[in-house]
Amino acid sequence: MRVYSSHKELLKSLGNNKSIGLVPTMGSLHKGHLSLIQRAVRENKEVIISIYVNPTQFNDKEDLKKYPRNLDNDLKLLKDINNVLVYTPSDSDLYGQDEKSKKYNFGDFMNIMEGKQRPDHFDGVATIVEKLFKIFTPDNAYFGEKDFQQLILIKSLAEKLNPDLNVVGCKTIREKDGLAMSSRNKLLSKKERESAGEIIKLLLKAKEMNSSFNYRKIKNEVDRHINSIEGITLEYFEIIDLSKFINISEKRAFIACKVGNVRLIDNISL
Ligand code: PAF
């Protein structure tokens, strides 16, 4: 592992004509990130891991302040992996003097759920990912399915920027009780962590009910269940037929909720 805070220095040390994998992260690495990194290492000659908490994708400045950061531990987790270059930029190395996001239009799928609840969030994500794609011109880039809307947005961004760039969506990695791995899980108290384990049960209940009941009935059941769990408030629960928005024929259930003050999202294929 080699660590760079300047993208120019990192670029100088990349070998020529090698396949490059990129794993963009905001740090506080967990097993979900490590599974993306392991896959990238298997599929590429060199792998760049960026660790950068991107300010422009936080619509809530308190959330940005609270976002867990632990670079020392992240580097410890990566230290024994060969052929990885870790990019830990300052704001100015990526944004220069202009810490702003561009405006994008990614269509209707980006205006629902996360797009609706977190105004400007996807503009911030697309801005930083576009910068990383343009700087490092990777062959493959790896993102988790937990952030499913983000994954679709990045696929469409990549298609526009460089059709040869392969965006790889990777399965959500879960804790023993099914909670989707997320850096935000570190912010949960013991009691909140217990309640958070119920989120996947709601999604699985929706999956079970999907073949026999309509959306209204499933939604009522989810509402009823969530109200019985201490400390959780539902932001949204949706069952989406993706074929209505994008070129994927699949139904998925999506959920966002607050466990105490920690906002968690998850989704599963139905
Ligand atoms: O999913 C994330 O961690 C972030 O949104 C990303 C893709 C690294 C962009 O900052």
Boltz pocket constraint, residues with backbone or C-beta under 6 A from the ligand:
constraints:
  - pocket:
      binder: B
      contacts: [[A, 24], [A, 25], [A, 26], [A, 52], [A, 54], [A, 57], [A, 125], [A, 128], [A, 129], [A, 147], [A, 150]]
      max_distance: 6.0
